Amino acid sequence: MSQRFHLRQLGDGLAVFDCSSWQTRVLPPAGAVIVELLGECGEGASERQLCERIKSELDVSPDTPAIQDFLRALREIGMLAR
């Protein structure tokens, strides 16, 4: 995860502060788990790498509409590379 984002636990969820835009997003618990996996993948991790981790670590298909929507949101804010 880049230095651009600061993460803080917020209950079971996660607050993500974007230093470049000064925007804060609050992620639900499921989103926090995915962002944690993204951090474990290392900086510059691709969507493919994250999807592999989601499938292997969470035993969930990354192709579900809810996960695809969340991955799209991560791309839009710059947390996830294609």
C-alpha positions in Angstrom: 0.0 0.0 0.0 1.4 3.4 -0.9 2.3 6.2 1.4 -0.6 8.1 -0.1 -3.1 6.3 2.1 -3.4 6.1 5.8 -5.5 3.3 7.3 -7.1 3.3 10.8 -9.4 0.6 12.4 -12.8 2.0 13.0 -14.7 -0.7 15.0 -14.8 -3.7 12.7 -14.4 -1.4 9.6 -11.6 0.7 8.3 -11.1 4.4 7.7 -9.0 5.2 4.7 -7.5 8.7 4.4 -6.2 9.7 0.9 -3.3 12.2 1.5 -3.5 13.5 -2.1 -7.2 14.4 -2.1 -7.8 14.8 1.6 -10.8 12.5 1.3 -11.7 9.9 3.9 -13.7 6.8 3.2 -15.1 4.4 5.8 -15.1 0.8 4.7 -17.4 -1.9 6.1 -15.8 -5.0 7.8 -15.8 -7.0 4.6 -14.0 -4.2 2.7 -11.5 -3.9 5.6 -10.6 -7.6 5.1 -10.0 -7.1 1.4 -7.9 -4.0 2.0 -5.9 -6.0 4.5 -5.3 -8.7 1.9 -4.2 -5.9 -0.5 -1.7 -4.7 1.9 -0.3 -8.2 2.4 0.1 -8.4 -1.4 2.6 -5.5 -1.3 2.8 -2.1 -2.9 1.8 -2.1 -6.6 -0.2 -5.3 -6.3 -2.4 -5.9 -9.3 -6.1 -6.7 -9.3 -5.3 -10.2 -10.4 -3.0 -10.8 -7.4 -5.6 -9.5 -5.1 -8.3 -11.7 -6.6 -6.1 -14.8 -6.2 -5.6 -13.9 -2.5 -9.4 -13.3 -2.0 -10.1 -16.8 -3.5 -7.3 -18.6 -1.6 -7.5 -16.8 1.8 -11.2 -16.1 2.0 -12.5 -19.0 -0.1 -14.8 -16.6 -1.9 -15.2 -16.0 -5.6 -13.8 -12.6 -6.5 -16.2 -12.6 -9.5 -19.3 -11.9 -7.3 -21.0 -8.6 -8.1 -20.3 -7.2 -4.6 -16.6 -7.9 -4.7 -16.3 -6.7 -8.3 -18.0 -3.4 -7.2 -15.6 -3.1 -4.3 -12.6 -3.7 -6.5 -13.8 -1.1 -8.9 -14.1 1.4 -6.1 -10.5 0.6 -5.0 -9.3 1.2 -8.6 -11.2 4.5 -8.8 -9.5 5.8 -5.6 -6.1 4.6 -6.7 -5.6 1.8 -4.2 -5.5 -1.0 -6.7 -3.6 -1.3 -10.0 -5.2 -3.1 -12.9 
